[in-house]
Amino acid sequence: MTIALFTAVRKRMQFALLPLFALLLAACDPIAGAGLSNSGGPSVDTSAPVPVALLVPKGGSASDNLLAQELENAARLAMRDLDGVEIDLRVYGTAGNAANAASAATQAVADGAKIIIGPVYGEAANAAGIAAASAGVNVLSFSNNPTIAGGNVFILGPTFDNTARRLVGYAKRSGKDRIVVVSGQDVAGQLGRNAIQTAIAANGATLAGSVDYALSQESVIAAVPRVKDAVEAGEANAIFLTTSSATALPLFAQLLPEAGLPVATTQYIGLTRWDIPPQTLALPGVQGGWFALPDTGSSAAFSQQYSATYGKTPVPIAGLAFDGIAAVGALVRSGNKNALTGSALTQGAGFRGASGIFRLRNDGTNDRGLAVATIRDQSVVVLEAAPQAFGGAGF
């Protein structure tokens, strides 16, 4: 990216989350059981087709309808790989809102659904969970908002906590253990900051300082000398940024090195994908920076399979529908009538999905196997591959 473009960015910077996070990190009130473990669920006849409800944002905007179709496509793609397991998939449109999601979940339960996969948006997932709770039906939402997780609601979306644990663990092992956290004052920034600070404590690293900023160009520029002061005062050797390429990353990537925090001596770490969109790879300040990626081999295989079947590349969130069906299929294959209870869903071995291994936690959140990557000469280089099983490196 050229200096001319940086100048344009500095003149006018629009703060909007990357599409995936805009979809998922919608603010909402948690359900009554959020954060609590759930071991219950309906009994399943594994010898017959298992009724599974898929809640998608069909009936909403044009973009929601497109997303709904891709989620359904991915779910049906996963069904083809279920050896000896039959799924009776029933698709319900939510139009992307909470009221419709609650109605769809109620209808799905009345129709006999043994589990609900979806919906997308946080408030809709929250409403679906409430509607299905009395029947003991679990919800595998596509959200990544941890405030709605718990009770009968599990989130499939990649979480900041998971990413922060992976990156801080790698940083600690690499000697970059004195970290300054730089975060926005929005919901995503606050959740990201909390996740990083928790990961720092859990991995025995040191929180060398914390700097936040309002979502404006002026505030970002004003934060730069504060970050420099925090790095110097805390003798930090790493800066962990919660921002994305669609928000303040381009400015920070330019201004922090200019302020005397060169990439060569200060390790930059990102909580979001620094390879999306591809133009981000050209930012001088991200060269040598670290960020996390889904398992590259699994992601490529899913994308190729989807493209071969549907003639187009899937949006990243589509893989979550594949994951939901893959998990259900793996559990039903056991032949256990309790296959879809909370205790079964949270079995420690986890599952293999569109982007590698994942498992559901007792608190409704998830762990995903992630790779650690860097950027060299404007290209992505994997520093440490995603783990292939739980309990090894990376977990």
Beta strands, then each sheet from edge to edge (+ up, - down):
strand 1: 50-56
strand 2: 87-93
strand 3: 115-117
strand 4: 138-141
strand 5: 153-155
strand 6: 178-184
strand 7: 206-213
strand 8: 238-241
strand 9: 267-270
strand 10: 290-294
strand 11: 351-353
strand 12: 356-360
strand 13: 366-368
strand 14: 370-376
strand 15: 379-384
sheet 1: 2+ 1+ 3+ 4+ 5+
sheet 2: 7+ 6+ 8+ 9+
sheet 3: 10+ 14- 15+
sheet 4: 11+ 12- 13+
end
